[in-house]
Amino acid sequence: MPTVNVLPFDEKLKFSQRQRVKINNVAYDLFWRWNHQGEFCVLKIVRAEDQQTVFNGKLARLNPHEVKNPATYEVLFTMLPYEISSEKAEVWVFV
């Protein structure tokens, strides 16, 4: 059975912000920003140990993304943006 977690997003800081998180014992840096022209959230995920970008894209509500190792294409985890707005970002992570 998969574990469900939520990526950290501080609503007091709003956009843009950076968070560090550990998923499957691997540290990742999350770079949250809001595209004001297109009115959507962009998330960039960088693996901390080697600064490899594993995801960089637009988040749309209930549109899942498989985050893959850029070298082997192995699925690292799956994300499901549950609630995305200019005030809040709630993204579920399935390991």
C-alpha positions as CSV (number, residue, x, y, z in Angstrom):
1,M,0.0,0.0,0.0
2,P,1.5,3.4,-1.0
3,T,2.3,6.1,1.5
4,V,0.6,9.4,1.0
5,N,2.3,12.6,2.0
6,V,1.8,16.3,1.2
7,L,4.5,18.5,-0.2
8,P,5.3,21.4,2.2
9,F,3.9,24.8,1.2
10,D,3.8,27.7,3.7
11,E,0.6,29.7,3.0
12,K,2.0,32.6,5.0
13,L,5.0,33.0,2.5
14,K,2.7,32.5,-0.5
15,F,4.6,32.3,-3.9
16,S,7.6,32.2,-4.5
17,Q,9.2,30.0,-2.0
18,R,11.7,27.2,-1.5
19,Q,11.2,24.1,0.7
20,R,13.4,21.1,1.3
21,V,11.7,17.7,1.7
22,K,12.8,14.1,2.1
23,I,11.0,11.5,0.0
24,N,12.1,7.8,0.2
25,N,15.2,8.9,2.2
26,V,16.3,11.3,-0.6
27,A,16.4,15.1,-0.1
28,Y,14.8,17.3,-2.7
29,D,14.5,21.1,-3.0
30,L,11.0,22.4,-4.1
31,F,10.9,25.7,-5.9
32,W,7.3,27.0,-5.9
33,R,6.3,30.0,-8.1
34,W,3.1,31.5,-9.5
35,N,2.9,32.4,-13.2
36,H,0.8,35.6,-13.0
37,Q,0.4,36.0,-16.7
38,G,-1.1,32.5,-17.2
39,E,-2.5,32.1,-13.7
40,F,-1.0,28.8,-12.8
41,C,1.5,27.2,-10.4
42,V,4.9,26.0,-11.5
43,L,6.9,23.6,-9.4
44,K,10.6,22.7,-9.9
45,I,12.0,19.7,-8.0
46,V,15.8,19.4,-7.7
47,R,17.5,16.4,-6.1
48,A,19.7,17.9,-3.4
49,E,22.6,15.4,-3.6
50,D,23.6,16.1,-7.2
51,Q,21.5,19.2,-8.2
52,Q,19.7,17.1,-10.8
53,T,16.2,18.5,-11.8
54,V,13.7,15.7,-11.6
55,F,10.6,17.7,-12.4
56,N,9.9,21.2,-13.7
57,G,6.3,21.9,-14.8
58,K,2.9,23.4,-14.5
59,L,0.6,22.0,-11.8
60,A,-3.1,21.6,-12.6
61,R,-5.7,20.4,-10.2
62,L,-6.1,16.6,-10.2
63,N,-3.6,16.1,-13.0
64,P,-1.0,13.6,-11.7
65,H,2.7,13.5,-12.6
66,E,5.2,10.7,-12.3
67,V,8.5,12.1,-11.2
68,K,11.3,10.0,-12.8
69,N,15.0,9.7,-12.5
70,P,16.4,11.7,-15.5
71,A,19.1,9.1,-16.1
72,T,17.2,5.8,-15.8
73,Y,13.5,7.0,-16.1
74,E,12.7,5.0,-13.0
75,V,9.6,6.4,-11.3
76,L,10.7,8.0,-8.0
77,F,7.2,9.0,-6.8
78,T,3.9,10.2,-8.1
79,M,2.4,13.7,-7.4
80,L,-1.3,14.6,-7.4
81,P,-2.0,18.4,-7.2
82,Y,-5.2,18.3,-5.1
83,E,-5.7,22.0,-4.5
84,I,-3.9,24.7,-6.5
85,S,-4.6,28.5,-6.3
86,S,-2.7,31.7,-6.1
87,E,-3.0,31.4,-2.3
88,K,-2.4,27.7,-1.7
89,A,-0.7,24.6,-3.1
90,E,-1.7,21.2,-1.8
91,V,0.2,18.4,-3.6
92,W,-0.1,14.8,-2.6
93,V,2.8,12.5,-3.0
94,F,2.5,8.7,-3.5
95,V,5.6,6.6,-2.9
